[in-house]
Amino acid sequence: MKSIDNIVLSRRQAITLAGGSIATAGLLSLVGCGSTDDTTAASTGSSDSSADSASSASTELDADAYDQLIAGGKTADDATIQASEWAKKVKDAGALRVGGTRTSTLFSLLNEQDNKIRGFDAGLYQLLTRYILGDESKYELTQVTSDTRESVLQNDQVDTVFATYSITDDRKKVISFAGPYFVAQQAILVLKDNTDINSVDDLDGKTVAVQSGSTGPSIVKKYAPKATQQEFSTDEEARQALEQRRVDAYVIDNTLQMGSVVKNPGKYRIAGDTFGPDDPYGIGLPLNSDGVDFVNNFLKEIEDDGTWAQLWKIAIGDRTGLDKAPTPPTIGA
């Protein structure tokens, strides 16, 4: 069964950089900014990443290596499937219905030449598809925005959401999360020629683009209370406003910002260090679903056998000049 794109809405261009505590040192070396603190660098294993290695990294994903990794993924035995109502439903339906994106430079990007979606999020849900159904192509993709991720789960339009999906207490009231599978923070994107903004302190008095439905608006309000916020529905709209100088800066997860920098060399830069609380990304599931335990067990398996690290290297590390995969965050934390 071929994967099917059931397009609902065009989602923000969600791109991500790394799991665990985010690789700030590598990110900053890529965009020519200052160094990060020792704690962050040590936690990601990227303190020795150099500007030279970053600048020589190819932004092209190694499709052959990626496809081989996914095709070699494990499959669950029948007893494991039957023990979970969520997994049994997917197995009986013959397809995993996924809420996600096709426009993420590092996490989930459609290759129009072969019509395949590849990236870190895409790899995870394709491995999960293989784990349940024995065939990584048996998924159906519904495109979601940051505003529709809960509703597609609540309305049983999808079985799961893989979409750089931050775990928050408010969201946990209406849906459940497996994971987390990595952690991000906020970053400031400005035009390359902007010299006025070099830290979160410089946002006060500026007009700042944020994405509706994301954690950005509340974080900007806390860390830059004198900034004027302008909300946009998608990443593309926010960056367009930045390019047209209708806003001075754009704040969202640093993993998303990095993709924009990699994809558009010479256009943007990351202004200063990341800021705000750790932002754990999880896998969305229906509220109180036993799929949480099933997916968490799956995550643990691919972390323990090295598949998670291999996927990170192919989808993210090799393309951003980061040599060592970070330690994944504690599942269920």
C-alpha positions in Angstrom: 0.0 0.0 0.0 1.5 3.3 -1.0 1.6 6.3 1.3 -1.2 8.8 0.7 -1.3 12.5 1.2 -4.7 13.5 2.6 -4.1 17.3 2.5 -6.1 19.2 5.1 -4.2 22.4 5.6 -0.7 23.6 4.8 1.3 23.4 8.0 4.1 25.7 9.2 7.5 24.8 7.7 8.7 22.9 10.8 12.4 22.1 10.6 14.5 20.8 13.4 18.1 20.5 14.4 18.7 18.1 17.2 17.4 16.0 20.1 18.0 16.2 23.8 19.3 19.6 25.0 19.6 21.5 21.8 22.9 21.8 20.0 23.4 25.5 20.4 27.1 25.5 19.9 26.8 23.8 16.5 23.9 26.0 15.5 25.9 29.2 16.3 29.0 28.0 14.5 26.8 27.4 11.4 25.6 31.0 11.4 28.8 32.7 12.6 27.5 33.9 15.9 29.1 33.7 19.4 29.8 30.6 21.4 27.4 28.9 23.8 27.9 28.0 27.4 29.8 24.8 28.4 26.8 23.1 29.9 24.8 23.1 26.7 27.8 22.1 24.6 28.6 19.2 26.9 25.1 17.9 26.9 24.9 17.8 23.2 28.4 16.5 22.5 28.8 19.4 19.9 31.4 21.6 21.7 34.1 20.7 19.2 31.9 21.5 16.1 33.8 24.1 14.1 32.7 26.7 11.6 34.7 25.0 8.9 33.0 21.6 9.4 29.6 23.3 9.5 30.2 25.4 6.4 31.3 22.3 4.5 28.3 20.2 5.5 25.9 19.4 2.6 22.3 20.4 3.0 21.3 17.4 0.9 19.9 14.4 2.7 21.6 11.1 1.7 18.4 9.4 0.4 20.0 6.0 -0.1 21.3 5.8 3.4 18.0 7.1 4.8 15.9 4.5 2.8 18.2 1.7 3.9 17.9 2.6 7.5 14.1 2.8 7.4 13.8 -0.5 5.4 15.9 -2.2 8.1 13.7 -1.1 10.9 12.3 -3.7 13.4 8.8 -5.2 13.2 6.7 -5.9 16.3 5.5 -9.5 16.9 1.8 -10.2 16.9 1.5 -10.5 20.7 2.9 -7.0 21.1 0.4 -5.6 18.6 -2.6 -7.4 20.1 -1.7 -6.1 23.6 -2.4 -2.5 22.5 -5.9 -1.4 21.4 -4.3 1.5 19.6 -1.8 -0.6 17.7 -4.4 -3.3 17.0 -6.7 -0.6 15.4 -3.8 0.5 13.2 -3.0 -3.0 12.2 -6.6 -3.9 11.4 -6.9 -0.7 9.3 -3.8 -1.6 7.3 -2.4 2.0 7.5 -1.0 4.4 10.1 -2.8 7.8 9.8 -0.2 10.5 10.5 -0.7 14.2 11.1 2.5 15.9 9.9 4.1 18.1 7.3 5.9 17.9 3.9 7.8 21.2 4.0 10.3 20.7 6.8 13.9 21.1 5.6 15.4 18.8 8.2 12.5 17.0 9.6 9.9 16.1 7.0 10.4 17.2 3.5 8.8 16.0 0.3 11.2 15.1 -2.5 9.2 15.9 -5.6 11.5 13.8 -7.8 10.6 10.5 -6.2 7.5 11.7 -4.2 9.0 10.4 -0.9 9.0 12.3 2.4 12.2 12.1 4.4 13.6 13.7 7.6 13.8 13.1 11.3 10.1 13.2 12.1 9.3 11.4 8.9 11.8 8.7 9.7 10.3 8.1 13.1 6.8 7.7 11.8 8.0 5.5 8.9 9.9 3.3 11.4 6.7 3.2 13.5 4.7 2.2 10.5 7.1 -0.6 9.7 7.1 -1.7 13.3 3.3 -2.1 13.3 2.5 -3.0 9.7 5.8 -4.5 8.4 5.9 -2.0 5.5 7.2 1.6 6.0 5.1 2.9 3.1 1.7 2.0 4.7 1.0 5.4 6.2 -1.5 8.1 5.2 -0.3 11.7 5.8 -2.7 14.5 6.7 -1.0 17.9 6.7 -1.6 19.9 9.8 -0.8 23.4 11.1 0.2 24.3 14.6 -3.5 25.3 15.2 -5.0 22.0 14.0 -2.8 19.3 15.6 -5.2 18.7 18.6 -8.4 18.7 16.5 -7.3 16.1 14.0 -6.6 13.7 17.0 -9.9 14.6 18.7 -11.9 14.1 15.6 -10.2 10.7 14.8 -8.8 12.0 11.5 -5.4 10.7 12.4 -3.9 8.1 14.7 -0.9 10.1 15.7 0.8 13.5 15.1 4.5 13.9 14.3 5.0 17.6 13.8 7.7 19.1 16.1 4.9 19.1 18.7 5.8 20.8 22.0 4.5 19.0 25.1 2.5 21.4 27.2 0.1 21.1 30.1 -2.7 22.7 28.2 -2.4 20.3 25.3 -2.2 17.3 27.7 -5.8 18.2 28.8 -7.1 17.2 25.4 -4.6 14.8 23.9 -1.8 12.5 25.1 1.9 12.5 24.3 4.5 9.8 23.8 8.1 10.8 24.2 9.6 13.3 24.4 12.1 12.4 21.6 14.1 15.7 21.8 14.2 19.1 23.4 14.4 22.6 21.7 14.5 26.2 22.9 13.5 29.5 21.3 15.8 31.4 18.9 15.7 34.8 17.2 15.8 35.0 13.4 16.8 38.3 11.8 17.9 39.4 8.3 21.6 38.9 7.7 22.3 42.7 7.6 20.5 43.4 10.9 23.0 44.6 13.5 20.6 45.9 16.1 19.4 42.6 17.5 21.9 40.3 19.1 20.1 38.9 22.1 16.6 38.6 23.5 17.2 41.8 25.5 17.3 43.7 22.1 13.8 42.7 21.3 12.2 45.2 23.6 10.7 48.0 21.5 10.9 45.9 18.3 8.2 44.2 16.3 8.5 40.5 16.6 6.9 37.8 14.4 5.6 34.7 16.3 3.5 31.8 15.1 -0.1 31.4 16.4 -0.7 28.1 18.2 3.0 27.8 19.1 4.7 28.4 22.4 6.5 31.5 21.0 3.9 34.2 22.0 3.9 33.4 25.7 7.7 33.0 25.8 8.3 36.4 24.0 5.8 38.0 26.4 7.8 36.8 29.4 11.4 37.4 28.1 10.7 40.6 26.0 7.6 42.2 27.5 8.1 45.5 25.7 8.2 43.9 22.3 5.2 44.2 19.9 4.1 40.8 18.7 2.6 40.1 15.3 1.1 36.6 14.9 1.2 34.5 11.7 -0.3 31.2 10.9 2.7 29.7 9.1 6.5 29.8 9.2 6.5 31.0 5.6 4.2 34.0 6.4 6.4 35.0 9.3 9.6 34.8 7.3 8.0 36.7 4.4 7.1 39.5 6.9 10.7 39.5 8.0 12.0 39.7 4.5 9.7 42.6 3.7 10.9 44.3 6.9 7.3 44.5 8.3 8.8 42.9 11.4 12.3 43.2 12.9 12.7 39.6 14.1 11.0 36.2 14.2 11.0 34.0 17.3 10.2 30.3 17.3 12.0 27.0 18.1 15.7 27.2 17.2 15.3 23.9 15.4 12.9 25.5 13.0 15.1 28.6 12.6 18.1 26.5 11.7 16.4 25.0 8.7 15.7 28.4 7.4 19.3 29.4 7.7 20.5 26.2 6.1 18.0 26.4 3.3 18.6 30.1 2.6 22.4 30.8 2.9 23.2 34.5 3.2 19.7 35.6 3.9 19.2 35.2 7.6 21.2 34.8 10.8 20.4 33.5 14.3 20.7 36.5 16.7 22.5 35.5 19.9 21.9 32.5 22.1 18.8 30.4 22.5 16.5 31.3 25.4 13.4 30.3 27.3 12.5 27.0 28.9 13.4 23.6 27.5 10.7 22.8 24.9 10.2 19.0 24.7 8.8 17.6 21.5 6.4 14.7 21.8 4.3 12.4 19.6 0.6 13.3 19.7 -1.9 10.5 20.4 -5.6 10.5 21.4 -6.4 11.4 25.0 -5.8 8.5 27.4 -4.8 6.1 24.5 -2.8 3.0 25.4 -0.8 4.0 22.3 1.3 6.1 24.6 2.9 3.0 26.2 3.2 1.3 22.8 4.9 4.2 21.1 7.2 4.9 24.2 8.3 1.2 24.0 9.0 1.6 20.3 11.0 4.8 21.0 13.0 3.0 23.7 13.8 0.2 21.3 15.1 2.4 18.5 17.1 4.5 21.0 18.7 1.4 22.6 19.7 -0.2 19.3 21.2 3.0 17.8 18.5 3.6 15.1 17.5 6.9 16.7 21.2 8.2 16.5 21.6 6.9 13.0 18.5 8.7 11.8 19.6 11.9 13.5 23.0 11.7 11.8 21.5 11.2 8.3 18.6 13.7 8.7 20.3 16.4 10.8 23.9 15.8 11.8 25.5 15.2 8.4 23.6 18.2 7.0 24.6 20.7 9.7 28.2 19.8 10.5 27.4 18.2 13.9 29.5 15.1 14.4 27.9 13.5 17.5 24.3 12.7 18.1 22.9 14.1 21.3 21.6 12.0 24.1 17.8 11.7 23.7 15.7 13.1 26.6 14.2 10.7 29.1 11.0 9.1 27.7 8.0 9.9 29.8 9.7 12.8 31.6 
